[in-house]
Amino acid sequence: MGNPTDFSNSIYETHFGLTFGRSITTMDAPLHGKYRRLFQAAFTPQMLGALRLRFEKVMNALVDSFAHKGMADLVRELRFIFRSLSFSI
């Protein structure tokens, strides 16, 4: 499974990429390993725990912005906005 020539994730880039954008989960080696090492060092349980209140505040504000509708397309409403608001400086 580690041979990207025989077991490539490229098909996911076409389908998931249209909805979610480029993702480390759809990258083949060696690019996947390079990004995984970068992210693994930054997203430890301790770091994510320290950001929990910030994530909750952002998520509550986002849900409040469409809760009055009674329904939502969560991918459309949250996918880029949560990421950008949660990690902006």
C-alpha positions, 0 to 999 in steps of 0.5 A, a space after each residue: 500500500 505504500 507504493 503510490 504508483 500501484 496504490 495512488 490516492 489521486 482519485 480522491 483529489 478529483 472527488 473529495 478535492 472538489 468539495 473539501 479542497 486539497 488535503 493531506 489525506 489524499 496525498 501520495 508519498 513522499 508528499 504525504 509524509 512530508 506534510 504529516 510530519 509538519 502537522 503531527 508536530 503542531 497538532 498535539 493533544 495538548 495544543 488542541 486542548 489549549 485551543 478548545 475554548 477558541 474552537 467552541 467560540 468560533 463554532 457557536 458563532 457560526 452555528 448561531 449565524 444559520 440556526 434561525 433557518 432550522 437547517 444547514 448545509 454544514 459543508 457549505 456553511 462551515 468548511 472554510 470559515 471554521 478553519 480560517 477563523 479558528 487559526 487566524 491570528 
